[in-house]
């Protein structure tokens, strides 16, 4: 949890100084996640690219 306006490099995690806000954010996310339909058991992920398409270092 960061304040991008004051800390553009996201160096200071605000979770420890704002635990109530973090908890509220977690609860909001959990409520949203519970409202999403379940992923079907037969769902497949097909990528439109392979490791050959990825930049090499």
mmCIF file as gemmi writes it, N, C-alpha and C atoms, coordinates in Angstrom:
data_model
loop_
_atom_site.group_PDB
_atom_site.id
_atom_site.type_symbol
_atom_site.label_atom_id
_atom_site.label_alt_id
_atom_site.label_comp_id
_atom_site.label_asym_id
_atom_site.label_entity_id
_atom_site.label_seq_id
_atom_site.pdbx_PDB_ins_code
_atom_site.Cartn_x
_atom_site.Cartn_y
_atom_site.Cartn_z
_atom_site.occupancy
_atom_site.B_iso_or_equiv
_atom_site.pdbx_formal_charge
_atom_site.auth_seq_id
_atom_site.auth_asym_id
_atom_site.pdbx_PDB_model_num
ATOM 1 N N . UNK Axp A 1 ? 0.853 -1.154 0 1 0 ? 1 A 1
ATOM 2 C CA . UNK Axp A 1 ? 0 0 0 1 0 ? 1 A 1
ATOM 3 C C . UNK Axp A 1 ? 0.904 1.223 0 1 0 ? 1 A 1
ATOM 4 N N . UNK Axp A 2 ? 0.767 2.054 -1.024 1 0 ? 2 A 1
ATOM 5 C CA . UNK Axp A 2 ? 1.679 3.179 -1.202 1 0 ? 2 A 1
ATOM 6 C C . UNK Axp A 2 ? 0.916 4.466 -1.493 1 0 ? 2 A 1
ATOM 7 N N . UNK Axp A 3 ? 1.537 5.6 -1.217 1 0 ? 3 A 1
ATOM 8 C CA . UNK Axp A 3 ? 1.013 6.905 -1.592 1 0 ? 3 A 1
ATOM 9 C C . UNK Axp A 3 ? 1.837 7.373 -2.785 1 0 ? 3 A 1
ATOM 10 N N . UNK Axp A 4 ? 1.317 7.147 -3.967 1 0 ? 4 A 1
ATOM 11 C CA . UNK Axp A 4 ? 2.058 7.428 -5.196 1 0 ? 4 A 1
ATOM 12 C C . UNK Axp A 4 ? 2.36 8.92 -5.338 1 0 ? 4 A 1
ATOM 13 N N . UNK Axp A 5 ? 1.461 9.779 -4.883 1 0 ? 5 A 1
ATOM 14 C CA . UNK Axp A 5 ? 1.676 11.221 -4.988 1 0 ? 5 A 1
ATOM 15 C C . UNK Axp A 5 ? 2.904 11.652 -4.198 1 0 ? 5 A 1
ATOM 16 N N . UNK Axp A 6 ? 3.055 11.116 -2.983 1 0 ? 6 A 1
ATOM 17 C CA . UNK Axp A 6 ? 4.169 11.498 -2.127 1 0 ? 6 A 1
ATOM 18 C C . UNK Axp A 6 ? 5.393 10.603 -2.298 1 0 ? 6 A 1
ATOM 19 N N . UNK Axp A 7 ? 5.188 9.412 -2.839 1 0 ? 7 A 1
ATOM 20 C CA . UNK Axp A 7 ? 6.264 8.423 -2.914 1 0 ? 7 A 1
ATOM 21 C C . UNK Axp A 7 ? 6.207 7.715 -4.265 1 0 ? 7 A 1
ATOM 22 N N . UNK Axp A 8 ? 6.597 8.402 -5.312 1 0 ? 8 A 1
ATOM 23 C CA . UNK Axp A 8 ? 6.466 7.877 -6.673 1 0 ? 8 A 1
ATOM 24 C C . UNK Axp A 8 ? 7.233 6.577 -6.882 1 0 ? 8 A 1
ATOM 25 N N . UNK Axp A 9 ? 8.293 6.361 -6.122 1 0 ? 9 A 1
ATOM 26 C CA . UNK Axp A 9 ? 9.074 5.136 -6.28 1 0 ? 9 A 1
ATOM 27 C C . UNK Axp A 9 ? 8.575 3.99 -5.409 1 0 ? 9 A 1
ATOM 28 N N . UNK Axp A 10 ? 7.477 4.2 -4.725 1 0 ? 10 A 1
ATOM 29 C CA . UNK Axp A 10 ? 6.848 3.184 -3.888 1 0 ? 10 A 1
ATOM 30 C C . UNK Axp A 10 ? 7.842 2.568 -2.912 1 0 ? 10 A 1
ATOM 31 N N . UNK Axp A 11 ? 8.572 3.411 -2.208 1 0 ? 11 A 1
ATOM 32 C CA . UNK Axp A 11 ? 9.578 2.927 -1.278 1 0 ? 11 A 1
ATOM 33 C C . UNK Axp A 11 ? 9.068 2.714 0.13 1 0 ? 11 A 1
ATOM 34 N N . UNK Axp A 12 ? 7.959 3.367 0.493 1 0 ? 12 A 1
ATOM 35 C CA . UNK Axp A 12 ? 7.451 3.292 1.861 1 0 ? 12 A 1
ATOM 36 C C . UNK Axp A 12 ? 6.082 2.624 1.868 1 0 ? 12 A 1
ATOM 37 N N . UNK Axp A 13 ? 6.049 1.361 2.25 1 0 ? 13 A 1
ATOM 38 C CA . UNK Axp A 13 ? 4.79 0.636 2.334 1 0 ? 13 A 1
ATOM 39 C C . UNK Axp A 13 ? 3.998 1.168 3.521 1 0 ? 13 A 1
ATOM 40 N N . UNK Axp A 14 ? 2.784 1.669 3.278 1 0 ? 14 A 1
ATOM 41 C CA . UNK Axp A 14 ? 1.961 2.3 4.313 1 0 ? 14 A 1
ATOM 42 C C . UNK Axp A 14 ? 1.099 1.305 5.077 1 0 ? 14 A 1
ATOM 43 N N . UNK Axp A 15 ? 1.209 0.033 4.794 1 0 ? 15 A 1
ATOM 44 C CA . UNK Axp A 15 ? 0.355 -0.969 5.438 1 0 ? 15 A 1
ATOM 45 C C . UNK Axp A 15 ? 0.503 -0.976 6.959 1 0 ? 15 A 1
ATOM 46 N N . UNK Axp A 16 ? 1.713 -0.813 7.449 1 0 ? 16 A 1
ATOM 47 C CA . UNK Axp A 16 ? 1.926 -0.852 8.903 1 0 ? 16 A 1
ATOM 48 C C . UNK Axp A 16 ? 1.416 0.398 9.608 1 0 ? 16 A 1
ATOM 49 N N . UNK Axp A 17 ? 1.389 1.536 8.916 1 0 ? 17 A 1
ATOM 50 C CA . UNK Axp A 17 ? 0.927 2.771 9.553 1 0 ? 17 A 1
ATOM 51 C C . UNK Axp A 17 ? -0.564 3.029 9.312 1 0 ? 17 A 1
ATOM 52 N N . UNK Axp A 18 ? -1.174 2.281 8.397 1 0 ? 18 A 1
ATOM 53 C CA . UNK Axp A 18 ? -2.602 2.414 8.129 1 0 ? 18 A 1
ATOM 54 C C . UNK Axp A 18 ? -3.267 1.038 8.087 1 0 ? 18 A 1
ATOM 55 N N . UNK Axp A 19 ? -3.191 0.269 9.191 1 0 ? 19 A 1
ATOM 56 C CA . UNK Axp A 19 ? -3.736 -1.093 9.171 1 0 ? 19 A 1
ATOM 57 C C . UNK Axp A 19 ? -5.253 -1.136 8.957 1 0 ? 19 A 1
ATOM 58 N N . UNK Axp A 20 ? -5.99 -0.155 9.473 1 0 ? 20 A 1
ATOM 59 C CA . UNK Axp A 20 ? -7.449 -0.151 9.288 1 0 ? 20 A 1
ATOM 60 C C . UNK Axp A 20 ? -7.801 0.046 7.813 1 0 ? 20 A 1
ATOM 61 N N . UNK Axp A 21 ? -7.067 0.926 7.151 1 0 ? 21 A 1
ATOM 62 C CA . UNK Axp A 21 ? -7.315 1.156 5.721 1 0 ? 21 A 1
ATOM 63 C C . UNK Axp A 21 ? -6.974 -0.092 4.915 1 0 ? 21 A 1
ATOM 64 N N . UNK Axp A 22 ? -5.872 -0.737 5.254 1 0 ? 22 A 1
ATOM 65 C CA . UNK Axp A 22 ? -5.497 -1.971 4.568 1 0 ? 22 A 1
ATOM 66 C C . UNK Axp A 22 ? -6.567 -3.034 4.759 1 0 ? 22 A 1
ATOM 67 N N . UNK Axp A 23 ? -7.072 -3.167 5.991 1 0 ? 23 A 1
ATOM 68 C CA . UNK Axp A 23 ? -8.113 -4.162 6.245 1 0 ? 23 A 1
ATOM 69 C C . UNK Axp A 23 ? -9.375 -3.856 5.444 1 0 ? 23 A 1
ATOM 70 N N . UNK Axp A 24 ? -9.751 -2.579 5.372 1 0 ? 24 A 1
ATOM 71 C CA . UNK Axp A 24 ? -10.935 -2.2 4.591 1 0 ? 24 A 1
ATOM 72 C C . UNK Axp A 24 ? -10.738 -2.532 3.116 1 0 ? 24 A 1
ATOM 73 N N . UNK Axp A 25 ? -9.526 -2.288 2.617 1 0 ? 25 A 1
ATOM 74 C CA . UNK Axp A 25 ? -9.229 -2.608 1.218 1 0 ? 25 A 1
ATOM 75 C C . UNK Axp A 25 ? -9.298 -4.115 0.983 1 0 ? 25 A 1
ATOM 76 N N . UNK Axp A 26 ? -8.766 -4.889 1.926 1 0 ? 26 A 1
ATOM 77 C CA . UNK Axp A 26 ? -8.818 -6.353 1.795 1 0 ? 26 A 1
ATOM 78 C C . UNK Axp A 26 ? -10.259 -6.842 1.794 1 0 ? 26 A 1
ATOM 79 N N . UNK Axp A 27 ? -11.078 -6.296 2.702 1 0 ? 27 A 1
ATOM 80 C CA . UNK Axp A 27 ? -12.477 -6.715 2.777 1 0 ? 27 A 1
ATOM 81 C C . UNK Axp A 27 ? -13.228 -6.362 1.496 1 0 ? 27 A 1
ATOM 82 N N . UNK Axp A 28 ? -12.947 -5.2 0.943 1 0 ? 28 A 1
ATOM 83 C CA . UNK Axp A 28 ? -13.577 -4.811 -0.328 1 0 ? 28 A 1
ATOM 84 C C . UNK Axp A 28 ? -13.18 -5.764 -1.447 1 0 ? 28 A 1
ATOM 85 N N . UNK Axp A 29 ? -11.902 -6.112 -1.491 1 0 ? 29 A 1
ATOM 86 C CA . UNK Axp A 29 ? -11.445 -7.035 -2.527 1 0 ? 29 A 1
ATOM 87 C C . UNK Axp A 29 ? -12.085 -8.404 -2.344 1 0 ? 29 A 1
ATOM 88 N N . UNK Axp A 30 ? -12.145 -8.9 -1.098 1 0 ? 30 A 1
ATOM 89 C CA . UNK Axp A 30 ? -12.749 -10.211 -0.843 1 0 ? 30 A 1
ATOM 90 C C . UNK Axp A 30 ? -14.218 -10.224 -1.252 1 0 ? 30 A 1
ATOM 91 N N . UNK Axp A 31 ? -14.951 -9.144 -0.941 1 0 ? 31 A 1
ATOM 92 C CA . UNK Axp A 31 ? -16.363 -9.067 -1.334 1 0 ? 31 A 1
ATOM 93 C C . UNK Axp A 31 ? -16.486 -9.077 -2.858 1 0 ? 31 A 1
ATOM 94 N N . UNK Axp A 32 ? -15.622 -8.322 -3.544 1 0 ? 32 A 1
ATOM 95 C CA . UNK Axp A 32 ? -15.646 -8.32 -5.014 1 0 ? 32 A 1
ATOM 96 C C . UNK Axp A 32 ? -15.314 -9.71 -5.546 1 0 ? 32 A 1
ATOM 97 N N . UNK Axp A 33 ? -14.266 -10.326 -5 1 0 ? 33 A 1
ATOM 98 C CA . UNK Axp A 33 ? -13.836 -11.64 -5.471 1 0 ? 33 A 1
ATOM 99 C C . UNK Axp A 33 ? -14.938 -12.682 -5.28 1 0 ? 33 A 1
ATOM 100 N N . UNK Axp A 34 ? -15.662 -12.591 -4.163 1 0 ? 34 A 1
ATOM 101 C CA . UNK Axp A 34 ? -16.757 -13.532 -3.923 1 0 ? 34 A 1
ATOM 102 C C . UNK Axp A 34 ? -17.899 -13.339 -4.916 1 0 ? 34 A 1
ATOM 103 N N . UNK Axp A 35 ? -18.004 -12.154 -5.515 1 0 ? 35 A 1
ATOM 104 C CA . UNK Axp A 35 ? -19.079 -11.891 -6.472 1 0 ? 35 A 1
ATOM 105 C C . UNK Axp A 35 ? -18.738 -12.371 -7.883 1 0 ? 35 A 1
ATOM 106 N N . UNK Axp A 36 ? -17.5 -12.772 -8.103 1 0 ? 36 A 1
ATOM 107 C CA . UNK Axp A 36 ? -17.077 -13.225 -9.435 1 0 ? 36 A 1
ATOM 108 C C . UNK Axp A 36 ? -17.485 -14.688 -9.642 1 0 ? 36 A 1
ATOM 109 N N . UNK Axp A 37 ? -17.861 -15.044 -10.859 1 0 ? 37 A 1
ATOM 110 C CA . UNK Axp A 37 ? -18.219 -16.442 -11.112 1 0 ? 37 A 1
ATOM 111 C C . UNK Axp A 37 ? -16.993 -17.348 -10.961 1 0 ? 37 A 1
ATOM 112 N N . UNK Axp A 38 ? -17.251 -18.567 -10.579 1 0 ? 38 A 1
ATOM 113 C CA . UNK Axp A 38 ? -16.166 -19.545 -10.43 1 0 ? 38 A 1
ATOM 114 C C . UNK Axp A 38 ? -15.541 -19.864 -11.782 1 0 ? 38 A 1
ATOM 115 N N . UNK Axp A 39 ? -14.279 -20.193 -11.77 1 0 ? 39 A 1
ATOM 116 C CA . UNK Axp A 39 ? -13.594 -20.616 -12.989 1 0 ? 39 A 1
ATOM 117 C C . UNK Axp A 39 ? -13.972 -22.068 -13.25 1 0 ? 39 A 1
ATOM 118 N N . UNK Axp A 40 ? -14.486 -22.368 -14.42 1 0 ? 40 A 1
ATOM 119 C CA . UNK Axp A 40 ? -14.895 -23.752 -14.704 1 0 ? 40 A 1
ATOM 120 C C . UNK Axp A 40 ? -13.71 -24.718 -14.602 1 0 ? 40 A 1
ATOM 121 N N . UNK Axp A 41 ? -13.983 -25.923 -14.153 1 0 ? 41 A 1
ATOM 122 C CA . UNK Axp A 41 ? -12.936 -26.93 -13.982 1 0 ? 41 A 1
ATOM 123 C C . UNK Axp A 41 ? -12.247 -27.261 -15.302 1 0 ? 41 A 1
ATOM 124 N N . UNK Axp A 42 ? -12.96 -27.134 -16.406 1 0 ? 42 A 1
ATOM 125 C CA . UNK Axp A 42 ? -12.371 -27.481 -17.699 1 0 ? 42 A 1
ATOM 126 C C . UNK Axp A 42 ? -11.777 -26.262 -18.417 1 0 ? 42 A 1
ATOM 127 N N . UNK Axp A 43 ? -11.632 -25.146 -17.73 1 0 ? 43 A 1
ATOM 128 C CA . UNK Axp A 43 ? -11.076 -23.942 -18.348 1 0 ? 43 A 1
ATOM 129 C C . UNK Axp A 43 ? -9.615 -24.172 -18.719 1 0 ? 43 A 1
ATOM 130 N N . UNK Axp A 44 ? -9.218 -23.62 -19.848 1 0 ? 44 A 1
ATOM 131 C CA . UNK Axp A 44 ? -7.841 -23.737 -20.32 1 0 ? 44 A 1
ATOM 132 C C . UNK Axp A 44 ? -7.281 -22.349 -20.601 1 0 ? 44 A 1
ATOM 133 N N . UNK Axp A 45 ? -6.002 -22.216 -20.425 1 0 ? 45 A 1
ATOM 134 C CA . UNK Axp A 45 ? -5.326 -20.982 -20.763 1 0 ? 45 A 1
ATOM 135 C C . UNK Axp A 45 ? -4.486 -21.242 -21.998 1 0 ? 45 A 1
ATOM 136 N N . UNK Axp A 46 ? -4.696 -20.43 -23.023 1 0 ? 46 A 1
ATOM 137 C CA . UNK Axp A 46 ? -3.912 -20.571 -24.243 1 0 ? 46 A 1
ATOM 138 C C . UNK Axp A 46 ? -3.249 -19.224 -24.517 1 0 ? 46 A 1
ATOM 139 N N . UNK Axp A 47 ? -1.955 -19.205 -24.441 1 0 ? 47 A 1
ATOM 140 C CA . UNK Axp A 47 ? -1.218 -17.99 -24.691 1 0 ? 47 A 1
ATOM 141 C C . UNK Axp A 47 ? -1.043 -17.791 -26.188 1 0 ? 47 A 1
ATOM 142 N N . UNK Axp A 48 ? -1.096 -16.555 -26.603 1 0 ? 48 A 1
ATOM 143 C CA . UNK Axp A 48 ? -0.925 -16.251 -28.011 1 0 ? 48 A 1
ATOM 144 C C . UNK Axp A 48 ? 0.54 -16.128 -28.391 1 0 ? 48 A 1
ATOM 145 N N . UNK Axp A 49 ? 1.399 -16.5 -27.474 1 0 ? 49 A 1
ATOM 146 C CA . UNK Axp A 49 ? 2.833 -16.401 -27.736 1 0 ? 49 A 1
ATOM 147 C C . UNK Axp A 49 ? 3.546 -17.513 -26.988 1 0 ? 49 A 1
ATOM 148 N N . UNK Axp A 50 ? 4.796 -17.717 -27.327 1 0 ? 50 A 1
ATOM 149 C CA . UNK Axp A 50 ? 5.595 -18.734 -26.649 1 0 ? 50 A 1
ATOM 150 C C . UNK Axp A 50 ? 6.873 -18.091 -26.123 1 0 ? 50 A 1
ATOM 151 N N . UNK Axp A 51 ? 7.718 -18.867 -25.511 1 0 ? 51 A 1
ATOM 152 C CA . UNK Axp A 51 ? 8.976 -18.329 -24.998 1 0 ? 51 A 1
ATOM 153 C C . UNK Axp A 51 ? 9.857 -17.823 -26.134 1 0 ? 51 A 1
ATOM 154 N N . UNK Axp A 52 ? 9.658 -18.338 -27.347 1 0 ? 52 A 1
ATOM 155 C CA . UNK Axp A 52 ? 10.426 -17.836 -28.496 1 0 ? 52 A 1
ATOM 156 C C . UNK Axp A 52 ? 10.081 -16.375 -28.808 1 0 ? 52 A 1
ATOM 157 N N . UNK Axp A 53 ? 8.87 -15.956 -28.459 1 0 ? 53 A 1
ATOM 158 C CA . UNK Axp A 53 ? 8.444 -14.588 -28.717 1 0 ? 53 A 1
ATOM 159 C C . UNK Axp A 53 ? 8.919 -13.606 -27.648 1 0 ? 53 A 1
ATOM 160 N N . UNK Axp A 54 ? 9.422 -14.122 -26.552 1 0 ? 54 A 1
ATOM 161 C CA . UNK Axp A 54 ? 9.82 -13.277 -25.417 1 0 ? 54 A 1
ATOM 162 C C . UNK Axp A 54 ? 11.234 -12.719 -25.642 1 0 ? 54 A 1
ATOM 163 N N . UNK Axp A 55 ? 11.478 -11.484 -25.205 1 0 ? 55 A 1
ATOM 164 C CA . UNK Axp A 55 ? 12.825 -10.944 -25.327 1 0 ? 55 A 1
ATOM 165 C C . UNK Axp A 55 ? 13.813 -11.765 -24.493 1 0 ? 55 A 1
ATOM 166 N N . UNK Axp A 56 ? 14.977 -11.974 -25.018 1 0 ? 56 A 1
ATOM 167 C CA . UNK Axp A 56 ? 16.006 -12.735 -24.309 1 0 ? 56 A 1
ATOM 168 C C . UNK Axp A 56 ? 17.001 -11.782 -23.689 1 0 ? 56 A 1
ATOM 169 N N . UNK Axp A 57 ? 17.483 -12.15 -22.513 1 0 ? 57 A 1
ATOM 170 C CA . UNK Axp A 57 ? 18.484 -11.3 -21.831 1 0 ? 57 A 1
ATOM 171 C C . UNK Axp A 57 ? 19.846 -11.893 -21.957 1 0 ? 57 A 1
